[in-house]
Amino acid sequence: MPDFRATATDLDVAVWLATTQLTALARPREGRLVVTAPPFTALVAPDGPAYLSVAIAGEPGRPVHDLGDSLTVLAAAFEPHPVRLELIEESCPGATELVLAAGAKLERRVPVMTVDTATVAVPAPPAGVRVLVARTLAERGGVASVQAAAFASDVHEPTGDAPPPTDGGQVLATVDGVPAASASWSAVADGVCEIVAVATAPGLRGRGLATLVTAAAVRAAADRAGVALAWLTPAGDDADRMYRGVGFRRVATAAHLAYRPGAG
């Protein structure tokens, strides 16, 4: 994180987050392609599920006045899925409005929240609950099963070795040995990461497990990958309140959009 962190405005932080997003996204990943389509840049998984492909601001801090042929380029790369864009709006003013005018659908606007990792402590787990960093195939498989149950999706079983912590990682909470909740951190860029895929298995919600794994993921990212600032986007008011309890605060707004040629 840059030296200005202590005195940075929320706009400074929003642009910095978008810049670190771009840095992390541009790293080579097996089976995924980086597609440059100014004013956007995308990471595309041609043979993967739709959620693995996303476009973000390609020139953080610069207002967007013209989309050029960016949506055409992205549509070809994302085919057969719609183009998914996740834009920190303060980092690319004007982009959301232009994409909407081109026929995109606004799926949601969500707060962008950040926390200084040095301020986050992991609560003591309740009796019968164990929290660990998922490393083995079995542990990572437990994370996959929790995510599938929580998000009503297919189970994507892990393969191979876990990535190094700077490329992201996962935290798993078990209740009496059964996978119950999980959270992940993204690839790290300049001391910044995103906390993603916070999930609790149905039937085990309301027990503080989401708070526990969120705090644990922040701490693991700090301790294992040198993360100084973590950020995330809450899915709703309940999640917003839970993340504020961990120490996160709102600094910006993210627009999640979907674009398919001819759909508008």
C-alpha positions as CSV (number, residue, x, y, z in Angstrom):
1,M,0.0,0.0,0.0
2,P,1.4,3.5,-0.8
3,D,2.8,5.8,1.8
4,F,-0.3,8.1,1.5
5,R,-2.6,5.4,3.1
6,A,-2.9,7.3,6.4
7,T,-4.0,10.5,4.8
8,A,-5.6,9.2,1.6
9,T,-9.1,10.3,0.6
10,D,-11.7,7.7,-0.3
11,L,-11.2,8.7,-4.0
12,D,-7.5,8.0,-3.6
13,V,-8.3,4.6,-2.2
14,A,-10.8,3.7,-4.9
15,V,-8.3,4.5,-7.6
16,W,-5.6,2.5,-5.8
17,L,-7.9,-0.5,-5.4
18,A,-8.7,-0.5,-9.1
19,T,-5.0,-0.2,-9.9
20,T,-4.2,-3.2,-7.7
21,Q,-7.1,-5.1,-9.3
22,L,-5.5,-4.5,-12.7
23,T,-2.1,-5.6,-11.5
24,A,-3.4,-8.8,-10.0
25,L,-5.6,-9.6,-13.0
26,A,-2.8,-9.2,-15.5
27,R,-0.7,-12.0,-13.9
28,P,-0.6,-15.2,-16.1
29,R,-3.0,-17.9,-15.0
30,E,-3.3,-21.4,-16.5
31,G,-6.4,-21.6,-18.6
32,R,-7.2,-17.9,-18.5
33,L,-6.5,-15.1,-20.9
34,V,-6.0,-11.4,-20.3
35,V,-8.0,-9.4,-22.9
36,T,-7.3,-5.7,-23.4
37,A,-10.2,-3.7,-24.7
38,P,-9.7,0.0,-23.7
39,P,-11.1,1.4,-21.5
40,F,-11.5,-2.1,-19.9
41,T,-9.3,-5.1,-19.3
42,A,-10.7,-8.6,-18.8
43,L,-9.6,-11.9,-17.4
44,V,-11.4,-14.6,-19.4
45,A,-11.6,-18.4,-18.8
46,P,-12.7,-19.8,-22.2
47,D,-13.4,-23.2,-20.9
48,G,-14.5,-22.3,-17.3
49,P,-17.7,-21.3,-15.6
50,A,-19.0,-17.8,-16.3
51,Y,-18.0,-16.4,-12.9
52,L,-14.3,-16.9,-13.7
53,S,-14.4,-14.2,-16.4
54,V,-14.7,-10.5,-15.5
55,A,-13.9,-7.1,-17.0
56,I,-12.6,-4.2,-14.9
57,A,-11.4,-0.6,-15.5
58,G,-8.3,-0.7,-17.6
59,E,-7.1,2.9,-16.9
60,P,-7.9,3.6,-13.2
61,G,-8.3,7.2,-12.4
62,R,-9.1,8.3,-15.9
63,P,-12.7,9.5,-16.8
64,V,-14.3,7.4,-19.6
65,H,-15.8,9.4,-22.5
66,D,-15.9,6.7,-25.2
67,L,-16.2,3.0,-25.2
68,G,-14.8,2.5,-28.7
69,D,-15.1,-1.1,-29.8
70,S,-14.4,-2.5,-26.3
71,L,-17.8,-4.2,-25.8
72,T,-17.5,-5.9,-29.2
73,V,-14.1,-7.2,-28.3
74,L,-15.2,-8.3,-24.9
75,A,-18.4,-10.0,-26.2
76,A,-16.3,-12.1,-28.6
77,A,-14.0,-13.1,-25.8
78,F,-16.8,-13.9,-23.3
79,E,-18.9,-15.9,-25.8
80,P,-21.1,-17.9,-25.1
81,H,-21.6,-16.0,-21.8
82,P,-22.6,-12.4,-21.3
83,V,-19.8,-9.9,-20.6
84,R,-19.5,-9.4,-16.9
85,L,-18.1,-6.0,-15.8
86,E,-17.3,-5.1,-12.2
87,L,-16.4,-1.5,-12.1
88,I,-15.3,0.6,-9.1
89,E,-17.2,3.6,-10.3
90,E,-15.1,6.3,-8.7
91,S,-12.0,4.9,-10.5
92,C,-13.6,5.2,-14.0
93,P,-16.2,8.0,-13.9
94,G,-18.6,7.8,-16.9
95,A,-18.0,4.2,-17.7
96,T,-21.1,2.8,-16.1
97,E,-23.4,5.2,-17.8
98,L,-21.9,4.5,-21.2
99,V,-22.1,0.7,-20.8
100,L,-25.8,1.1,-19.7
101,A,-26.5,3.3,-22.8
102,A,-25.0,0.5,-24.9
103,G,-27.6,-1.9,-23.7
104,A,-26.0,-3.5,-20.6
105,K,-28.1,-4.6,-17.6
106,L,-27.2,-3.2,-14.2
107,E,-27.3,-6.2,-11.9
108,R,-26.5,-4.4,-8.7
109,R,-24.6,-1.5,-7.2
110,V,-22.7,-2.4,-4.0
111,P,-20.5,-0.7,-1.5
112,V,-16.7,-1.2,-1.7
113,M,-15.4,-1.6,1.8
114,T,-11.8,-1.7,3.1
115,V,-10.0,-2.6,6.3
116,D,-6.5,-2.1,7.6
117,T,-5.5,-5.7,8.3
118,A,-3.5,-4.7,11.3
119,T,-6.8,-3.8,13.1
120,V,-8.4,-7.2,12.6
121,A,-8.4,-9.9,15.2
122,V,-10.0,-13.3,14.8
123,P,-12.7,-14.1,17.3
124,A,-12.4,-17.2,19.5
125,P,-14.2,-20.0,17.8
126,P,-17.2,-21.5,19.6
127,A,-17.1,-25.0,21.0
128,G,-16.9,-27.6,18.3
129,V,-15.8,-25.1,15.7
130,R,-12.3,-25.3,14.1
131,V,-10.9,-22.7,11.7
132,L,-8.0,-23.4,9.4
133,V,-6.3,-22.3,6.2
134,A,-7.3,-24.9,3.5
135,R,-4.2,-26.5,2.0
136,T,-4.9,-30.1,1.3
137,L,-7.2,-31.4,-1.4
138,A,-9.7,-32.6,1.3
139,E,-9.7,-29.2,3.0
140,R,-10.1,-27.3,-0.3
141,G,-12.8,-29.8,-1.2
142,G,-14.6,-28.8,2.0
143,V,-14.5,-25.2,0.9
144,A,-15.9,-26.2,-2.5
145,S,-18.7,-28.1,-0.9
146,V,-19.6,-25.2,1.4
147,Q,-19.6,-22.8,-1.6
148,A,-21.8,-25.1,-3.7
149,A,-24.3,-25.4,-0.8
150,A,-24.3,-21.7,0.0
151,F,-24.6,-20.5,-3.5
152,A,-26.8,-23.3,-4.9
153,S,-24.2,-24.1,-7.6
154,D,-22.2,-27.1,-8.8
155,V,-19.3,-28.4,-6.8
156,H,-16.0,-27.5,-8.5
157,E,-13.6,-30.0,-7.0
158,P,-10.1,-28.7,-6.6
159,T,-7.1,-30.3,-8.3
160,G,-3.4,-30.0,-7.9
161,D,-1.5,-28.2,-5.2
162,A,-2.8,-25.1,-3.4
163,P,-1.4,-21.9,-4.8
164,P,1.1,-19.8,-2.9
165,P,-0.5,-17.4,-0.5
166,T,0.3,-14.4,-2.6
167,D,-1.8,-15.9,-5.4
168,G,-4.8,-16.3,-3.0
169,G,-6.0,-18.7,-0.5
170,Q,-9.0,-20.1,1.4
171,V,-10.1,-20.4,5.0
172,L,-12.5,-23.2,6.2
173,A,-14.5,-23.5,9.4
174,T,-15.8,-26.9,10.4
175,V,-18.5,-27.7,13.0
176,D,-17.8,-31.0,14.7
177,G,-15.6,-31.9,11.8
178,V,-18.1,-31.0,9.1
179,P,-17.4,-28.2,6.6
180,A,-19.6,-25.3,7.6
181,A,-18.3,-21.9,6.4
182,S,-15.5,-20.5,4.2
183,A,-13.9,-17.3,2.9
184,S,-11.2,-16.7,0.3
185,W,-8.6,-14.0,-0.4
186,S,-7.6,-13.1,-4.0
187,A,-4.2,-12.7,-5.6
188,V,-2.2,-10.0,-3.8
189,A,-1.0,-6.8,-5.5
190,D,1.1,-4.2,-3.7
191,G,-0.1,-5.4,-0.4
192,V,-3.8,-5.3,-1.3
193,C,-6.3,-8.2,-1.8
194,E,-10.0,-8.8,-2.1
195,I,-12.0,-11.0,0.3
196,V,-14.4,-13.1,-1.7
197,A,-16.8,-16.0,-1.6
198,V,-17.7,-15.7,2.0
199,A,-20.1,-18.6,2.5
200,T,-22.0,-20.5,5.2
201,A,-23.8,-23.8,4.6
202,P,-27.6,-23.6,4.9
203,G,-28.8,-24.6,8.4
204,L,-25.7,-23.2,10.1
205,R,-26.3,-19.5,9.5
206,G,-26.8,-17.1,12.3
207,R,-24.1,-18.5,14.4
208,G,-21.3,-16.0,13.6
209,L,-19.5,-18.3,11.3
210,A,-19.3,-15.8,8.4
211,T,-17.8,-13.2,10.8
212,L,-15.3,-15.8,11.9
213,V,-14.1,-16.9,8.5
214,T,-14.0,-13.3,7.2
215,A,-11.7,-12.2,10.0
216,A,-9.7,-15.4,9.6
217,A,-9.2,-14.8,5.9
218,V,-8.1,-11.2,6.5
219,R,-5.6,-12.3,9.1
220,A,-4.3,-15.2,7.0
221,A,-3.8,-12.9,4.0
222,A,-1.9,-10.5,6.2
223,D,0.2,-13.1,8.0
224,R,0.9,-15.4,5.0
225,A,0.9,-13.0,2.1
226,G,1.8,-9.6,3.5
227,V,-1.6,-8.0,2.9
228,A,-1.9,-4.5,4.5
229,L,-5.3,-3.6,3.1
230,A,-8.2,-5.9,2.3
231,W,-11.4,-5.0,0.5
232,L,-14.7,-6.5,-0.4
233,T,-18.3,-5.9,-1.6
234,P,-21.2,-7.0,0.6
235,A,-24.1,-8.8,-1.0
236,G,-26.7,-7.0,1.2
237,D,-27.5,-5.1,4.3
238,D,-26.9,-8.1,6.6
239,A,-23.5,-8.7,5.1
240,D,-22.7,-5.0,5.3
241,R,-23.4,-5.0,9.0
242,M,-21.4,-8.1,9.5
243,Y,-18.3,-6.8,7.7
244,R,-18.5,-3.5,9.6
245,G,-18.3,-5.6,12.7
246,V,-15.0,-7.0,11.4
247,G,-13.7,-3.5,10.9
248,F,-14.5,-2.8,7.2
249,R,-15.8,0.7,6.1
250,R,-17.2,2.0,2.9
251,V,-15.0,3.9,0.6
252,A,-16.6,3.6,-2.9
253,T,-19.3,2.0,-5.0
254,A,-19.0,-0.9,-7.4
255,A,-21.3,-1.5,-10.4
256,H,-21.8,-5.1,-11.5
257,L,-23.1,-5.1,-15.1
258,A,-23.9,-7.8,-17.7
259,Y,-23.7,-7.1,-21.5
260,R,-24.8,-9.2,-24.4
261,P,-24.9,-7.8,-27.9
262,G,-28.5,-7.2,-29.1
263,A,-30.0,-7.8,-25.7
264,G,-30.8,-4.1,-25.1
